[in-house]
């Protein structure tokens, strides 16, 4: 059973956190979601909209893959179990119209992780891999809490980048003021 955990692709996936704007207009996002066929469930939480999306990844199969996406009001989107292509389409088609003050491409922050569901290990994080009990895989509040932490970390990286840029821009200022008095 332990070996099945390692090799079962349904028990592993990507988590990606994107900081793409200063904020996301939730009402516009919800309007965009109404027209989508892939929305299975939706839940409003403080500062975040949770949406479960369904994807048919194998055209020859009737099997659906499910992805959890968390849209944070402060401009961050955290995806669970999407491919890179699906993430990019989601950001372009769904999220883009709802962005308030989109970040310049140089400031967009992307953090990537992996999740792994298991019955044999305790929950932990190691080397950017989140190990979660298989029986908690549908626990939206657990994913909200993990996603919130990742989203805040990603947003903080954007602020850190800006602070470093300001320090670099102004580092000669003390010498200029000392030599010229102006």
PyMOL commands that set and color helices and strands:
alter all, ss='L'
color gray80, all
select helices_A, chain A and resi 2-7+9-11+26-34+84-98+134-136+140-170+173-180
alter helices_A, ss='H'
color red, helices_A
select strands_A, chain A and resi 12-19+21-24+39-45+48-55+65-72+76-80+99-102+109-118+124-126+129-133
alter strands_A, ss='S'
color yellow, strands_A
deselect
rebuild
show_as cartoon
